[in-house]
Amino acid sequence: MTQQPDSRDELPGLLERPAEMAASFDRVAAGYDARPGYPDWVFELLADRGGLGPGVDVVEIGPGVGQATLPLLDRGARVVAVEPGPALAERLSARTSDRSVSVIVSRFEDVSLPTAAFDLVVAATAFHWVDPGAGIDKAGELLRDGGWLALWWNIWGDDERPDPFHEALHPVVLAKAAHLAGEESSTTAYRRDIAARTALIETSDKFGPMREDVLRWEGSHDPVGLRKMFATFGAWISLDDALREELLDDVERIAWHDFGGEVRRPYLTVMYMAQRLPRPRVTSL
């Protein structure tokens, strides 16, 4: 599967990405908070459907530097944050030193946590880095009966709405880094990859029916902030340093020159939730 040339590069190839590429995000830990957070809608869904609130026990997969962790804590949750990147984990620990959070440096598939001890297992734009079968099984083990698995993604584009910045940047990146260009639309790529992954939830004997919810929203960026955001995208991190800096210069230049210093882009946030089924009762003979 091929890749789009801008922030949509986060979408294609989710099922094939190697572990070393996932680890590349640790290289940009110092600037990772340039990524936008998540709409309040996400946490309202978690509260209304999954019981998020004071005293709720949450495992968060791949928290980065806390774009979702902080809102979870703000709503009174106790969070175990499982982050494979040591530098990202260090930054998250510094940001949450006085909060009800335990940060563990580990891949989610390998972490050792008590069985049936958590009300929510969540992943915010991170579950595509987890081995799908092992990750779903692990989530099922950690959740209490009736608990919820919640996976959501920010999608940096929406094929159903105009995106003038994407149209302005596309030919520039195509000319300088054609290997990043792809034929598939962002929404199509997202649908195919995420559907393949979440299908495993629906066939698992640990979870009930999966529910999908979609929020369409608009992001607003100044040129410097947009540059910093693009610098956190996986395919951009993997570029040669000189080429990456040149393309980031282009992002900032286009934002200033073509958009007057304010770029507005159409985004999606997509939420998948499934409830942990009751475990079979063991009867003694």
Helices and strands as residue ranges (DSSP letters): G 7-10, H 19-23, G 24-34, H 40-50, E 57-61, H 69-74, E 78-83, H 86-95, E 101-105, G 108-110, E 118-124, G 127-129, H 132-142, E 143-155, H 164-176, G 178-180, H 186-203, E 211-221, H 223-230, H 234-237, H 241-257, E 263-275
